[in-house]
Amino acid sequence: MDCMSGLVAKRACGIRESESTVFTIVKCNRNICNVPKMKGEEMFTVTKQLMKLRDEIDEAIQASKETYIEEIGDVLHASAVLVRVAKREGINVDTAIARVVEKNRRRGYYDEADNSENKGA
């Protein structure tokens, strides 16, 4: 299910008003991390997966019109695997996201008028 922004989106996804933006993103996009486990994934490291993600991003940037969507899928897939590998290595991904959201908020990167109901991240 694709989610819209704001309170309507939270209600559509079954999320309470008080829940954070990070939780909203994870719950609304729960299928993004629901990719099959890769063969040998237990041997992947965060560093190696970041390198894989960089390769997939490079391929997406260079993709033709015909292969662009597939390459974006590869980027999303590598990102989902990165989340699993990071969790396995003891990284709290919710904390990592919350920290970058707060850092970006302090830097003024967000359109707060459009995100006023998501300040709890």
C-alpha positions in Angstrom: 0.0 0.0 0.0 1.3 3.4 -0.9 0.9 6.0 1.8 0.1 9.6 1.5 1.7 12.1 3.9 0.2 13.4 7.1 -2.5 12.2 9.5 -4.6 10.7 6.7 -1.7 8.5 5.7 -1.1 7.4 9.2 -4.7 6.4 9.7 -4.7 4.6 6.3 -1.7 2.6 7.4 -3.2 1.9 10.8 -0.7 4.1 12.6 -1.6 6.1 15.7 -1.2 9.9 15.5 1.5 9.9 18.2 3.8 7.5 16.4 7.0 8.9 14.9 7.8 9.6 11.3 10.4 6.8 11.3 7.8 4.3 12.4 5.4 5.7 9.8 7.9 5.2 7.0 8.8 1.7 8.1 5.2 0.6 8.6 3.9 2.2 5.4 6.7 0.7 3.4 7.1 -2.6 5.2 7.3 -4.5 1.9 10.5 -2.7 1.0 12.5 -4.8 3.5 10.6 -7.9 2.7 13.0 -9.2 0.0 14.2 -12.8 0.1 17.4 -13.5 2.0 20.4 -13.6 -0.3 22.6 -16.8 -0.5 25.5 -16.2 1.9 23.9 -13.1 3.4 25.1 -14.1 6.8 28.6 -13.4 5.6 27.8 -9.9 4.3 29.1 -6.9 6.3 27.8 -3.4 6.4 30.9 -2.2 4.5 30.5 -4.7 1.8 26.8 -4.0 1.4 27.5 -0.3 1.2 29.9 -1.0 -1.6 27.2 -3.1 -3.3 24.7 -0.2 -2.8 27.2 2.2 -4.4 27.6 -0.1 -7.4 23.8 -0.4 -7.8 23.4 3.4 -7.6 26.1 3.9 -10.2 24.3 1.4 -12.5 21.0 3.3 -11.9 22.6 6.6 -12.8 23.9 5.1 -16.0 20.8 3.1 -16.9 18.9 3.5 -20.1 15.3 4.4 -20.2 14.5 0.7 -20.7 16.4 -0.5 -17.7 16.0 2.4 -15.3 13.1 0.9 -13.3 14.9 -2.4 -12.8 18.1 -0.6 -11.7 16.1 1.5 -9.2 14.7 -1.9 -7.9 18.3 -3.1 -7.5 19.1 0.0 -5.4 16.0 -0.6 -3.2 16.8 -4.3 -2.9 20.4 -3.6 -1.9 19.1 -1.0 0.7 16.8 -3.6 2.2 19.6 -6.1 2.5 21.7 -3.3 4.1 19.0 -2.8 6.7 19.1 -6.5 7.6 22.9 -6.7 7.7 23.1 -3.5 9.8 20.6 -5.0 12.3 22.5 -8.2 12.4 25.7 -6.3 13.2 23.9 -4.6 16.1 23.1 -1.2 14.5 19.8 0.2 15.7 18.4 1.4 12.3 15.5 3.3 13.9 18.0 5.3 16.0 20.2 5.9 12.9 17.3 7.2 10.9 16.0 9.3 13.8 19.5 10.9 14.3 19.8 11.8 10.6 16.2 13.2 10.6 17.0 15.4 13.6 20.3 16.5 12.1 18.6 17.4 8.8 15.9 19.2 10.7 18.5 21.3 12.5 20.1 22.2 9.2 16.7 23.3 7.8 16.5 20.7 5.1 12.8 19.8 5.6 9.7 21.7 4.5 8.3 21.8 8.0 5.0 23.2 6.7 4.5 19.9 4.8 5.8 17.8 7.7 4.2 19.5 10.7 2.4 16.4 11.9 5.7 14.3 11.6 7.8 16.2 14.1 8.0 13.3 16.5 10.7 11.5 14.5 
